[in-house]
Amino acid sequence: MWGIPPDLLGHFPKAVLVVLQEEAEIVFLGCGLRSGPNGEMESEFNRQYILDNFHRLSEFAEFRGIDLKKAKERIKQILVLDRSSLSTAQEVAFAGKAFEDAGIEKVVSVTCPTHAPRSLNEALKFFSRPESKIAIHNISVQVSDIGWAPNSDVMVFEPPHMPKDLIAGALRQKIAKMLLDPVELQKIKKALDLL
């Protein structure tokens, strides 16, 4: 989710970069599942993680010359949290409605490479509705430089998105916590480099 400085932006740094480049008016953090380490909503956990680690963006070459204090304040002002969606389709519908209500004309979904096809598919379905206020040619996806498995060309594991799968959900929490820890991420990177 974070990436490997200085060049490989994970999901969150890539999202911040796109927000700044596009001068976004809304930043939507999806999924209301309770999957944070302390039982908080995923969107709440992600918001806090991004804000707590914002200073670390300076580790990435893409952020050189960017006033991170100013950028952080901007991000804080435009964050919208989803606290109820249980699927990608529901996330897109929730975000899409917020975007349409705000008069947004361009939507950029930032996600990991393995999730990009589903993200784009759901966005195109939602914004193809006759009543949609956003044209589908204004929908795009930006992918992070790495997925859930650093240094891997293939990613087969897709975390569960339905709360009924409690065992898989618990596994997802443990994996997410491990991947969010920079020390653990470096250990994984070193181990993969040995292969």
C-alpha positions in Angstrom: 0.0 0.0 0.0 2.9 2.4 0.7 5.4 1.4 -1.9 9.2 1.2 -1.9 11.0 4.6 -2.0 12.4 6.3 -3.9 10.7 5.2 -7.1 7.9 2.6 -6.5 4.7 4.4 -5.3 2.2 2.3 -3.6 -1.5 2.9 -3.6 -1.6 5.8 -1.1 1.4 7.8 -2.4 0.1 7.4 -5.9 -3.3 8.6 -4.9 -1.9 11.7 -3.2 0.2 12.4 -6.3 -2.8 12.1 -8.6 -4.9 14.3 -6.3 -2.2 17.0 -6.4 -1.5 16.7 -10.2 -5.2 16.8 -11.0 -6.1 19.4 -8.4 -8.9 17.2 -7.3 -11.9 18.6 -5.5 -12.8 15.4 -3.7 -10.8 12.5 -2.5 -12.9 9.4 -1.8 -11.7 6.7 0.5 -13.8 3.6 -0.2 -15.1 0.6 1.7 -16.8 0.8 4.9 -15.9 -2.7 6.1 -14.5 -3.0 9.6 -11.0 -4.1 8.8 -8.6 -1.8 10.6 -6.4 -3.4 13.2 -8.6 -1.9 16.0 -11.9 -2.7 14.3 -12.3 0.8 12.7 -13.8 1.2 9.2 -11.3 0.6 6.4 -11.8 4.2 5.2 -11.2 5.6 8.6 -8.1 3.5 9.1 -6.8 4.5 5.6 -7.4 8.2 6.3 -5.5 8.1 9.5 -2.7 6.0 8.0 -2.3 8.5 5.1 -2.3 11.5 7.4 0.1 9.9 9.9 2.5 8.9 7.2 2.2 12.0 5.0 5.7 13.2 5.9 7.1 10.0 4.5 6.0 11.0 1.0 9.3 13.0 0.9 11.0 9.6 0.5 9.7 9.4 -3.0 11.3 11.2 -5.9 7.9 12.2 -7.3 7.3 14.4 -4.2 10.5 16.4 -4.3 9.7 20.1 -4.4 6.2 19.6 -3.2 5.1 21.5 0.0 3.9 18.5 1.9 2.4 20.5 4.8 0.3 22.5 2.4 -0.6 19.3 0.5 -1.7 17.5 3.7 -4.0 20.3 4.7 -5.6 20.3 1.2 -6.1 16.5 1.4 -7.7 16.8 4.8 -10.1 19.3 3.5 -11.4 17.3 0.6 -11.5 13.7 2.0 -14.8 11.9 1.9 -15.0 8.6 3.7 -17.3 5.7 2.8 -18.5 4.0 5.9 -21.2 1.7 4.4 -20.2 0.0 1.2 -19.6 -3.7 1.1 -18.4 -4.1 -2.5 -16.5 -2.3 -5.2 -19.8 -1.7 -7.0 -21.3 0.0 -3.9 -18.1 2.0 -3.4 -18.4 3.3 -7.0 -22.0 4.1 -6.5 -21.4 6.0 -3.3 -18.5 7.9 -4.7 -20.2 8.5 -8.1 -23.2 10.1 -6.4 -20.9 12.3 -4.3 -19.0 13.3 -7.4 -22.2 14.0 -9.4 -23.7 16.0 -6.6 -20.5 18.1 -6.4 -20.5 18.8 -10.1 -17.3 16.8 -10.7 -16.6 16.2 -14.4 -13.6 13.9 -14.3 -13.0 10.8 -12.2 -9.7 9.1 -11.6 -9.7 5.9 -9.7 -6.4 5.1 -8.1 -5.9 1.5 -7.2 -3.4 -1.4 -7.3 -2.7 -3.1 -10.6 -4.7 -6.2 -9.7 -7.8 -4.3 -8.8 -7.7 -1.9 -11.7 -9.9 -3.9 -14.1 -12.7 -4.4 -11.6 -12.5 -0.8 -10.5 -12.7 0.5 -14.1 -15.5 -2.0 -15.0 -17.6 -0.9 -12.0 -17.0 2.8 -12.8 -18.0 2.4 -16.4 -21.1 0.5 -15.4 -22.2 3.2 -13.0 -21.3 6.2 -15.2 -23.0 4.6 -18.2 -26.4 5.0 -16.7 -28.6 7.3 -18.8 -29.0 9.7 -15.8 -25.3 9.9 -15.1 -23.9 13.5 -15.1 -20.3 12.4 -15.8 -19.4 11.2 -19.3 -17.6 7.8 -19.4 -14.8 9.3 -21.5 -13.9 11.3 -18.3 -13.4 8.1 -16.3 -9.9 6.7 -15.9 -7.7 4.5 -13.6 -4.2 5.2 -12.4 -2.4 2.2 -10.9 0.2 2.2 -8.2 3.7 1.1 -9.1 3.4 -2.0 -7.0 0.6 -4.2 -5.9 0.0 -6.1 -2.7 3.1 -8.2 -3.3 6.2 -6.1 -4.0 8.6 -7.3 -6.7 6.0 -9.7 -8.2 4.9 -9.7 -11.7 1.9 -12.0 -10.9 -0.7 -11.4 -8.2 -3.3 -14.1 -7.7 -4.6 -13.3 -4.2 -7.5 -10.9 -4.1 -8.6 -10.0 -0.6 -12.2 -10.9 0.2 -14.7 -8.1 0.0 -17.6 -9.7 1.7 -17.9 -9.6 5.5 -19.5 -13.1 5.7 -16.1 -14.7 5.1 -14.8 -14.1 8.6 -11.7 -16.4 8.3 -10.6 -14.8 5.1 -11.4 -11.4 6.6 -9.1 -12.1 9.6 -6.4 -13.2 7.2 -6.8 -10.0 5.2 -6.5 -7.9 8.4 -3.2 -9.6 9.3 -1.8 -9.3 5.8 -2.8 -5.6 5.6 -1.3 -4.9 9.0 1.9 -6.6 7.9 2.1 -4.7 4.6 1.4 -1.4 6.3 4.3 -1.7 8.6 7.4 -0.2 6.9 9.8 -2.5 8.9 7.8 -5.6 7.9 7.6 -4.4 4.3 11.4 -4.0 4.1 11.8 -7.5 5.5 9.5 -8.8 2.8 11.4 -6.9 0.2 14.8 -8.2 1.4 13.4 -11.8 1.4 12.1 -11.5 -2.1 15.4 -10.0 -3.3 17.1 -13.2 -2.1 14.9 -15.4 -4.4 
